[in-house]
Amino acid sequence: MPRPLVLILLLAAAACARGVQDLAPSPPGPQAGRVDIGGYELAYECRGTGSPTIVTEAGYNTAGTSAYFELPDLLAPVSRVCAYDRAGTGTSDERPNAKGITVMDEAAELRALLEGAGVDPPFVLVGHSFGGFVSRLFASAYREETAGLLLIESSHEDEIEAYRDLYGPDSPDADWIDGGDLLDIDATAEVLRTTAHDLGDMPLIAMRAAFYEDVLTEKLWERTQADLATLSTDSIHVIALGSGHSVLSQNRTAVLESVEALVSAVREQTSLPPCDEVFTEADVECLRG
């Protein structure tokens, strides 16, 4: 999808209120394949039944169909869950023309994939690390189809300049390359700061690790993770104890209980319960909600 059209969709969707009415059932049974989204194909897998559809979004330069380990199998009894490989990762095709690609474009690619595969909204998005960027921009652009959001150790736009300062403005280490394609990360950051910084009352859980494993400062990490919890008025901010950045493998129970809470809130059309009621088995520390 051309970038101007993607930006128009983002701006138009920002004015939409939370819309989770008329929950449509997803196709039953396992489902996998490839979808042509405009001259190149993305690979996906779905399993389980029920609505809303849980959509997992992988971290930086990572194939989504393998990034979540056995979590899709564990989530399948909760509701239908779908994973996919972004362009250039896993078994998905590379983009034939990636000049000027943004994370907004990646969100639009995900929407085209879901539509082409016949995967019905509403969606609960689960974004890990860089996948948090894609999930936030998808939630903002397609507000009426997005019912909930789980951000796990999500990247934050304030890290972009911090990496540039650390590595140097002309260093390739400061570039953001996903699926082999150089991203226009500055254009992405602008939209993240504006359109994707207010999700209304969409149920949101922002989860961070117990200890920091990156090259920036812990102070910046703690601040940006806390900021993610302010994106919605219906949010929980929680620490997954015993875990570093790989929360998906190191504290799976926290992830499972988060998704269960979001799915229940969508189905019952209620706000999230208090944090200590969401996490009854997982080892966590509640910071907000």
C-alpha positions as CSV (number, residue, x, y, z in Angstrom):
1,M,0.0,0.0,0.0
2,P,1.5,3.4,-0.9
3,R,2.7,5.4,2.1
4,P,0.4,8.4,1.6
5,L,-2.6,6.0,1.8
6,V,-1.3,4.3,4.9
7,L,-0.8,7.7,6.6
8,I,-4.4,8.7,5.6
9,L,-5.7,5.6,7.2
10,L,-3.7,6.2,10.4
11,L,-5.0,9.8,10.7
12,A,-8.6,8.8,10.0
13,A,-8.6,5.9,12.4
14,A,-7.2,8.1,15.2
15,A,-10.6,9.8,15.4
16,C,-12.5,6.5,15.8
17,A,-13.8,5.4,19.1
18,R,-13.2,1.9,20.6
19,G,-15.3,-0.5,18.5
20,V,-15.7,-4.1,19.6
21,Q,-19.3,-4.7,18.7
22,D,-20.6,-7.6,16.6
23,L,-17.9,-10.1,17.4
24,A,-17.5,-12.2,14.3
25,P,-16.4,-15.9,14.6
26,S,-13.1,-16.9,13.1
27,P,-12.8,-20.0,10.8
28,P,-12.5,-23.2,12.9
29,G,-9.6,-25.6,12.9
30,P,-5.9,-25.2,12.1
31,Q,-5.1,-22.9,9.2
32,A,-1.8,-22.1,7.4
33,G,-0.7,-20.8,4.1
34,R,0.5,-17.8,2.2
35,V,-1.3,-14.6,1.1
36,D,-0.4,-12.4,-1.8
37,I,-0.6,-8.8,-0.5
38,G,0.4,-7.1,-3.7
39,G,3.1,-9.0,-5.7
40,Y,4.7,-10.8,-2.7
41,E,3.4,-13.3,-0.2
42,L,3.4,-13.5,3.6
43,A,3.3,-16.8,5.4
44,Y,0.9,-17.3,8.4
45,E,-0.4,-20.0,10.8
46,C,-3.6,-20.0,12.9
47,R,-5.0,-22.4,15.4
48,G,-7.8,-22.6,18.0
49,T,-11.3,-21.3,17.7
50,G,-13.2,-18.3,19.0
51,S,-13.3,-14.5,19.0
52,P,-11.5,-12.2,19.4
53,T,-8.6,-13.4,17.3
54,I,-5.2,-13.2,19.0
55,V,-2.5,-11.9,16.6
56,T,1.1,-12.3,17.7
57,E,3.7,-9.8,16.4
58,A,7.4,-10.9,16.7
59,G,10.4,-8.9,17.6
60,Y,13.0,-7.2,15.4
61,N,14.0,-9.1,12.2
62,T,12.3,-12.3,13.5
63,A,10.0,-14.8,12.0
64,G,6.7,-14.6,13.9
65,T,5.7,-18.2,13.2
66,S,8.5,-19.4,15.4
67,A,9.2,-16.5,17.8
68,Y,6.5,-17.4,20.3
69,F,7.7,-21.0,20.9
70,E,4.8,-23.1,22.1
71,L,2.7,-20.2,23.3
72,P,0.3,-20.3,20.3
73,D,-0.6,-23.9,21.4
74,L,-1.1,-22.7,24.9
75,L,-3.2,-19.8,23.7
76,A,-5.3,-21.8,21.3
77,P,-7.8,-23.0,24.1
78,V,-8.3,-19.3,25.0
79,S,-9.3,-18.1,21.5
80,R,-8.2,-18.4,17.9
81,V,-4.5,-17.3,17.6
82,C,-2.6,-16.4,14.5
83,A,1.1,-15.8,13.8
84,Y,2.9,-14.7,10.7
85,D,6.3,-13.8,9.2
86,R,6.8,-10.2,8.2
87,A,8.2,-9.6,4.7
88,G,11.7,-10.9,4.4
89,T,11.6,-13.0,7.5
90,G,10.9,-16.7,7.9
91,T,9.3,-18.1,4.8
92,S,7.6,-14.9,3.7
93,D,8.8,-13.2,0.5
94,E,11.0,-10.2,0.4
95,R,9.4,-6.9,-0.7
96,P,10.0,-6.2,-4.4
97,N,10.3,-2.5,-3.7
98,A,11.2,-1.5,-0.1
99,K,12.5,2.0,-0.6
100,G,11.2,4.3,2.1
101,I,9.3,1.5,3.9
102,T,8.0,2.4,7.4
103,V,6.5,0.4,10.2
104,M,3.1,1.9,9.2
105,D,3.6,0.0,6.0
106,E,4.3,-3.2,7.9
107,A,1.0,-2.7,9.9
108,A,-0.8,-2.3,6.6
109,E,0.8,-5.5,5.3
110,L,-0.5,-7.3,8.4
111,R,-4.0,-6.0,7.7
112,A,-3.8,-7.1,4.1
113,L,-2.7,-10.6,5.2
114,L,-5.5,-11.0,7.8
115,E,-8.1,-9.9,5.2
116,G,-6.7,-12.2,2.5
117,A,-6.6,-15.1,4.9
118,G,-10.1,-14.5,6.0
119,V,-9.1,-14.0,9.6
120,D,-11.9,-12.0,11.2
121,P,-11.7,-9.1,13.7
122,P,-11.8,-8.0,16.4
123,F,-8.1,-8.6,17.1
124,V,-6.1,-8.7,20.4
125,L,-2.6,-7.9,19.4
126,V,0.4,-9.3,21.3
127,G,3.6,-7.4,20.4
128,H,7.1,-8.3,21.7
129,S,10.0,-5.9,21.4
130,F,10.0,-4.2,17.9
131,G,6.7,-6.0,17.4
132,G,5.3,-3.4,19.8
133,F,5.8,-0.7,17.1
134,V,3.8,-2.7,14.6
135,S,1.1,-3.6,17.1
136,R,0.7,0.0,18.2
137,L,0.5,1.4,14.7
138,F,-2.0,-1.4,13.7
139,A,-4.2,-0.6,16.7
140,S,-4.1,3.1,15.8
141,A,-4.8,2.6,12.1
142,Y,-7.5,0.0,12.5
143,R,-9.1,1.1,15.8
144,E,-12.5,-0.3,15.1
145,E,-11.0,-3.8,14.5
146,T,-8.5,-3.8,17.4
147,A,-10.0,-4.8,20.7
148,G,-7.0,-5.1,23.0
149,L,-3.2,-4.8,23.2
150,L,-0.4,-6.6,25.0
151,L,3.0,-5.0,24.8
152,I,5.8,-7.2,26.0
153,E,9.2,-5.4,26.5
154,S,8.0,-3.2,23.6
155,S,10.4,-0.9,21.8
156,H,9.7,2.8,22.3
157,E,10.1,5.8,20.0
158,D,12.4,7.6,22.5
159,E,15.0,4.8,22.1
160,I,15.5,5.7,18.4
161,E,17.5,8.9,19.0
162,A,19.2,7.3,22.0
163,Y,20.6,4.5,19.8
164,R,21.7,7.1,17.3
165,D,23.5,9.1,20.0
166,L,25.2,5.9,21.3
167,Y,26.4,4.6,18.0
168,G,26.8,7.8,16.0
169,P,24.4,9.3,13.5
170,D,26.2,7.8,10.5
171,S,26.8,4.3,12.0
172,P,24.9,1.4,10.5
173,D,24.4,0.2,14.0
174,A,21.9,3.0,14.5
175,D,19.9,1.9,11.4
176,W,16.6,-0.1,11.8
177,I,16.6,-3.0,9.3
178,D,13.7,-5.4,9.4
179,G,13.4,-8.4,7.0
180,G,16.5,-7.0,5.2
181,D,14.9,-3.7,4.5
182,L,16.0,-0.3,5.8
183,L,13.1,1.4,7.6
184,D,12.4,5.1,7.6
185,I,12.4,5.1,11.4
186,D,12.1,8.8,11.8
187,A,8.8,8.9,9.9
188,T,7.7,6.0,12.0
189,A,8.7,7.7,15.2
190,E,6.7,10.8,14.3
191,V,3.5,8.8,13.9
192,L,4.2,6.8,17.0
193,R,4.5,10.0,19.0
194,T,1.2,11.5,17.6
195,T,-1.4,9.2,16.1
196,A,-0.3,6.1,18.1
197,H,0.1,7.7,21.5
198,D,-3.5,7.8,22.5
199,L,-5.5,4.6,22.2
200,G,-8.5,5.8,24.2
201,D,-9.9,3.2,26.6
202,M,-8.6,0.2,24.6
203,P,-7.7,-2.6,27.1
204,L,-3.9,-2.5,27.3
205,I,-1.3,-4.4,29.3
206,A,2.3,-3.1,29.2
207,M,4.7,-5.8,30.5
208,R,8.4,-5.3,31.1
209,A,11.1,-7.6,32.2
210,A,12.6,-7.7,35.7
211,F,16.1,-6.8,34.5
212,Y,17.5,-4.9,31.6
213,E,19.5,-6.5,28.8
214,D,20.2,-3.8,26.2
215,V,22.9,-1.2,25.6
216,L,21.0,2.0,26.6
217,T,20.3,3.1,30.2
218,E,18.0,1.4,32.7
219,K,16.6,4.8,33.5
220,L,15.5,5.3,29.9
221,W,14.1,1.8,29.8
222,E,12.0,2.2,32.9
223,R,10.7,5.5,31.8
224,T,9.7,4.4,28.3
225,Q,8.1,1.2,29.6
226,A,6.1,3.2,32.0
227,D,5.0,5.6,29.2
228,L,3.6,2.7,27.2
229,A,1.2,2.0,30.1
230,T,-0.3,5.5,29.6
231,L,-1.4,4.9,26.0
232,S,-4.8,3.9,27.2
233,T,-7.0,4.9,30.1
234,D,-7.7,1.2,30.7
235,S,-4.3,-0.2,31.3
236,I,-2.1,-2.4,33.5
237,H,1.7,-1.9,33.9
238,V,3.4,-5.1,35.2
239,I,6.9,-6.6,35.7
240,A,7.4,-10.2,34.7
241,L,9.6,-11.3,37.5
242,G,12.5,-13.7,36.8
243,S,12.8,-12.6,33.2
244,G,15.0,-10.6,30.9
245,H,14.0,-9.4,27.5
246,S,12.9,-12.9,26.5
247,V,9.7,-12.8,28.6
248,L,8.0,-15.2,26.1
249,S,10.2,-18.1,27.2
250,Q,11.1,-16.9,30.8
251,N,7.7,-16.1,32.2
252,R,5.1,-17.6,29.9
253,T,2.4,-17.7,32.6
254,A,2.5,-13.9,32.8
255,V,1.9,-13.8,29.0
256,L,-0.9,-16.3,29.2
257,E,-2.7,-14.6,32.0
258,S,-2.4,-11.3,30.2
259,V,-4.0,-12.6,27.0
260,E,-6.7,-14.4,29.0
261,A,-7.6,-11.1,30.7
262,L,-7.7,-9.1,27.5
263,V,-9.8,-11.7,25.7
264,S,-12.3,-11.8,28.6
265,A,-12.5,-8.0,28.7
266,V,-13.4,-8.0,25.0
267,R,-15.9,-10.8,25.2
268,E,-17.6,-9.2,28.2
269,Q,-17.1,-5.7,26.9
270,T,-15.8,-4.6,30.3
271,S,-12.7,-2.9,31.6
272,L,-9.7,-4.9,32.7
273,P,-9.8,-6.1,36.3
274,P,-7.2,-5.0,38.8
275,C,-3.7,-6.2,38.1
276,D,-3.7,-8.6,41.1
277,E,-6.8,-10.2,39.9
278,V,-5.4,-10.7,36.4
279,F,-2.2,-12.5,37.6
280,T,-3.1,-15.2,40.1
281,E,-0.5,-17.8,39.1
282,A,2.3,-15.8,37.4
283,D,5.2,-14.3,39.2
284,V,4.8,-10.6,38.6
285,E,5.0,-7.2,40.3
286,C,2.0,-4.9,39.6
287,L,3.0,-1.3,39.0
288,R,-0.3,0.1,37.8
289,G,-3.8,-1.1,37.2
